[in-house]
């Protein structure tokens, strides 16, 4: 065999080996892609759903919201301010991915109990307007899906939103330099916002003892505290649910009716108010005025303003 033929045979052997290697690599890559496409996404393990009673369905799925007004004594800047607070509870369908109210019914929608909580009070010459929204699944077997808070006053306004996805995703905007624009993620844990809705579904399911909890979005923004979980102790005694935060020197007690529909009767929040030498430990109080059931979204005529008189909001 001459040298030319030997060289050709060697070249063909090397070429065949390279083809086999490339073929193996392509097959391996293809198999990995197929696995990625077919492997089921790991889902969060959830406890059993709360069984909704006929009484619950008759009350919350009658096409009305529950609107309750409160006399508010709000601590701010080391002084007490008179104002009003309103809690609006209503059920609705929620989109699990977009995490907004669904326009149309779908089996994939998540039924939630929504709470819109508002406060209005004045600090001297200028007013405060606060609103928090919480969307909590009526299944009562996971954390809230979403919460948001906005605070407006003459100095400016702030907005914070928490979404429950793989982690808690928080976005916050503020006119204060050190808060400015923030995007953070937090491990899932109890949130103070969700407990106001969880209570309305089943007070016996409220967390007790030593827990980690993210304070209300209203509190963290008004007090300029980091949005994170803090150690706390929760207790339930008769018609009072109390959360104490040692690190924050803050205690929140929610007073509610122990019988269905477990309506909120009032609350007290004790913490330090004001800054520097003028700071004082004061207690914000809310006392129930009136409560009505109404499809308020359709009561937007001037002839409906009398309902505000019923709620003692004039």
Secondary structure, DSSP 8 states (H G I E B T S, - for coil): --HHHHHHHHHHHHHHHHHHHHHHHHHHHHHHHHHHHHS--------------HHHHHHHSSS-EEEEEEEEEEEETTEEEEEEEEEEEEEEEE-TTT-SB-SS--TT-EEEEEEEEEEEEEETTEEEEEEEEEEEETT-SS--SEEEEEEEETTEEEEEEEEESSSEEEEEE-SSTTTSEEEEEE---EEHHHHHHHHHH-GGGS--EEEEEE--HHHHHHHT--SSEEEEEEEEETTEEEEEETTTTEEEEEEE-SSTT--EEEEEEEEEESSGGG-EEEEEEEEEEEEEEE-GGG--SGGGTHHHHHTT--
